[in-house]
Amino acid sequence: MPAEIEYTTLSGISGPLIFVEGVKGVGYGEIVEIRDRSSEVRIGQTLEVDEDRAVVQVFEGTSGLSIKDMRITFVGKPLEIPVDRDMLGRVFDGLGRPIDGAPQVITDKMMNVNGLPVNPWRREYPRDFIQTGISAIDGMNTLIRGQKLPIFSGSGMPHNPIAAQIARQARILNAEEEFTVILAAMGVKFDVAQFFIDSLKESGVLTHSAIFMSLADAPSIERLITPKVALTLAEHLAFDEEMHVLVILTDMTNYCESLRELSSSRGEVPSRKGYPGYLYSDLASIYERAGRLKNLKGSITQIPILTMPSDDISHPVPDLTGYITEGQIVLERELFNNSIYPPIAGLPSLSRLMKDGIGEGRTRKDHAEVAAQLFATYAKVKRIRALASIVGEEELSELDKIYLKFGTTFETQFLSQGYEENRSIEQTLDIGWRMLSLLPRNELYRIREEDIQRYYMPQDKVV
């Protein structure tokens, strides 16, 4: 169908959706231009085509539109955005339009926001360590270049400061390629958006970063396109410009809420908690755009952030995210209430690729052993605390009391650190050894004797 033909055969409006009758030659995912009585243009996308009927989602929302006055044009191609290296240092809305007062970037390079399919054989296994400067991540739940490692948070917990701290501090050790950060924020309040902008600007990181903001007062349907727009720029920078790109997506729960709203408007049969049955595949289409490709130097690493309703890790959004991604960083309410920052839980958190990105030549030879021993020891602390709550601390053995002391010190000195504190991996491992030196040597059963001889500290040197 020629792009210049306009349709006025609209049959209805439902939430962010409009229904068009009598269409021909329209494809799924095709971009649509919607003009109202004042000829103002809104952008939409074809969601469904059934014979001569099309369902279109409007990114800017349908508020103020009338069936009688609308004209619809199908442009014959999917949504594309201009991409260029000059987009770094800029702030855009959820559709990739500048909101920082500077003009649109002029470039001939246009890319499909849905991404391009990647042959799994072309993927390179992630192995390179990314230093975030946060001990709870670097030491025990290491982030690897090309990995997708989500942060599971809860209402009121400091996931935004943690995301900003990672964006400021993250770097790849011994890498020659340029490192950059792309932040996509969906459904955030204005003060949160300004916090991210100010944080990156003050630290100088904004000059080699790009921010995409879909604010809370923007149409909720816009949130569905925001992460795709951000990842499209990331793919250009990684695979065309050979850069290492860290993409932070917050809040994926808001994204899923918009997807549920869209599904409800379409009259689809709901699945768990009202979410559509294709929630898993939709999330996978976003998360799987992370990774490395053979014979290309660039890479995309993802940190999706999602808030768990009622701190429920079995909620569909964190549950399905955990199946797709390679681990998770879990924020713990108890640590947060005890003023521990960052309140990263020691036991539920996990990085499945950690073992392949640490050790001699990458971080330090003793890294894996220290992490394993810290995990095992902290797990024993949790069991002893549960016992002490029943029988009382005075009934515990002397060894159990040592473990309790370890638990408190571990939380206040290893897990806890300042918002501006940027620890190297060597500092993190040294602090880990200081924690382990609180224990008798024979309790370090996950560490080789040669490393105990080298790093174990005398009791008079342990703070």
C-alpha positions, -999 to +999 in steps of 0.1 A: +000+000+000+015+034-009+026+053+021+007+085+010-027+068+013-046+079+044-073+059+062-102+074+080-120+041+086-115+040+123-139+018+143-129+025+179-104+036+206-095+016+237-069+030+260-037+034+240-051+014+210-070+025+179-088+001+155-087+006+118-109-011+093-105-018+055-067-018+055-046-036+028-009-045+026-002-037+063+024-056+082+030-064+119+052-039+136+047-013+109+050+023+120+018+044+118+014+082+116-018+095+133-030+130+125-057+147+145-079+177+134-050+201+139-027+179+117-005+172+148+013+139+142+015+111+167+035+079+162+021+044+166+029+008+158+008-020+143+002-046+169-021-069+151-035-074+116-065-096+109-076-097+073-086-060+066-085-049+103-055-035+121-048-027+158-024+002+164-008+012+197-002+050+200+031+058+218+020+093+229-014+080+240-049+086+226-059+114+249-077+141+229-081+120+198-115+115+181-126+089+156-142+114+134-111+136+130-083+111+128-063+102+097-041+072+097-011+065+075+009+033+074+045+042+064+055+007+053+085+001+076+092-006+113+101+021+138+137+034+132+157+059+151+188+079+141+219+066+158+253+083+161+283+086+184+273+122+189+242+111+209+266+106+239+264+133+264+227+139+256+193+133+273+163+120+252+127+111+259+114+076+257+111+078+219+146+091+213+137+128+209+161+153+226+148+169+258+181+186+268+175+218+247+200+208+220+189+199+184+184+164+171+215+146+160+220+147+122+230+114+108+223+091+079+224+060+101+189+047+109+184+015+129+153-007+136+144-004+173+134-040+174+170-051+169+184-076+145+183-114+151+217-128+162+228-163+152+236-179+186+268-194+170+281-159+166+279-151+204+311-150+223+311-164+259+313-135+285+345-136+305+359-101+312+355-087+347+337-053+351+347-034+383+317-015+397+336-003+428+309-020+451+324-048+472+291-068+475+290-070+437+327-072+427+337-096+455+307-120+456+284-114+426+308-103+399+295-085+368+310-099+336+313-080+303+284-091+281+263-104+310+228-095+319+226-092+357+194-077+372+189-059+405+158-071+424+147-043+447+116-032+467+096-001+473+116+026+490+150+008+487+180+026+472+181+009+438+184+043+420+215+054+440+230+020+434+224+023+397+239+058+396+269+046+416+275+018+391+271+041+362+297+065+376+322+039+387+320+009+363+350+002+342+367-027+325+402-035+337+429-037+311+406-028+282+417-005+254+382+000+240+361+030+251+335+023+279+302+041+279+269+040+299+233+041+285+205+047+310+169+040+301+144+051+328+107+041+325+079+056+345+102+075+369+093+107+387+109+140+376+130+142+408+144+107+401+152+116+365+169+148+376+189+128+402+203+106+375+212+135+352+228+155+380+247+124+393+262+116+359+269+153+351+287+161+383+309+131+380+317+139+344+303+105+332+275+122+312+300+132+285+303+096+274+267+085+284+232+088+270+200+090+290+166+080+278+137+092+301+101+082+300+087+101+329+058+091+350+035+117+334+043+104+299+018+080+283+024+046+298+026+030+264+058+050+257+075+028+283+073-002+260+095+015+234+120+032+257+143+002+265+143-008+228+153+027+217+182+027+243+194-008+232+193+003+196+218+030+203+238+005+224+240-019+195+253+008+172+280+019+197+290-017+205+290-033+171+296-004+148+318+018+170+335-011+189+327+003+224+319-015+256+284-004+266+267-008+300+229-005+297+210+002+329+172-003+326+150+010+354+123+002+363+114-030+344+084-035+366+069-003+352+076-017+317+057-049+325+028-029+340+025-011+307+025-044+289-003-057+311-023-025+304-018-030+267-028-067+269-060-057+289-069-031+262-066-058+235-089-081+255-063-109+258-068-137+282-046-129+312-020-151+328-004-149+363-016-117+381-031-103+349+001-103+329+000-116+293+011-151+286+039-138+264+055-118+292+085-142+292+092-139+255+087-102+256+113-097+284+136-121+266+135-100+235+150-072+256+174-090+278+188-111+250+201-080+233+230-081+257+262-100+249+293-102+227+298-113+191+328-132+177+354-111+159+339-078+172+356-059+200+324-042+214+299-056+238+266-048+256+262-055+293+228-051+309+217-043+344+179-043+345+164-030+377+130-041+389+110-034+420+093-065+435+057-058+447+056-065+484+092-077+482+079-109+466+107-125+446+082-151+433+062-123+416+060-129+378+083-101+368+114-111+390+105-148+386+106-147+348+135-123+347+156-148+368+150-175+342+163-153+314+192-135+330+225-149+344+219-143+381+205-115+402+215-089+428+188-089+456+184-059+479+174-070+514+148-051+535+164-061+568+198-047+558+181-015+546+163-011+579+197-015+597+211+015+576+234-007+555+242+008+521+241-008+496+217-034+512+227-062+489+217-096+503+246-119+508+228-152+501+200-148+475+223-128+452+241-147+425+262-142+394+262-174+373+290-162+351+313-151+380+334-182+380+345-175+344+355-139+348+376-139+380+409-154+391+445-151+382+450-127+352+415-113+356+410-102+392+432-121+417+441-157+422+423-160+456+391-143+445+370-175+440+381-190+473+374-158+492+340-154+477+331-191+484+343-188+520+324-156+526+292-171+513+296-203+534+304-183+565+276-158+562+251-187+556+263-202+589+258-168+606+222-168+594+216-202+610+233-192+643+212-160+644+180-181+640+192-204+668+201-174+691+166-160+686+152-192+702+177-202+729+193-168+736+228-157+727+242-165+761+235-202+754+257-203+723+292-218+721+322-195+720+327-205+683+291-195+675+297-161+692+327-156+670+305-163+640+280-137+652+308-111+655+318-120+620+283-115+607+280-080+622+314-069+610+308-084+576+276-063+572+291-031+585+325-032+569+323-054+537+287-050+525+284-014+537+303+014+520+297+050+511+278+063+481+309+080+469+333+052+478+349+034+449+368+003+459+392-015+437+390-053+435+422-055+455+407-034+483+375-055+482+395-088+485+417-074+513+386-064+533+373-099+527+404-113+542+401-090+572+366-104+577+378-140+574+406-134+598+381-130+625+376-167+623+399-195+635+422-207+607+407-242+608+373-227+599+386-215+565+378-249+548+372-235+513+406-218+510+439-234+501+466-234+528+490-214+506+465-185+504+458-187+541+495-184+548+498-154+525+467-134+534+454-145+568+459-116+593+470-119+630+442-111+654+459-079+666+457-065+630+421-073+625+398-042+631 
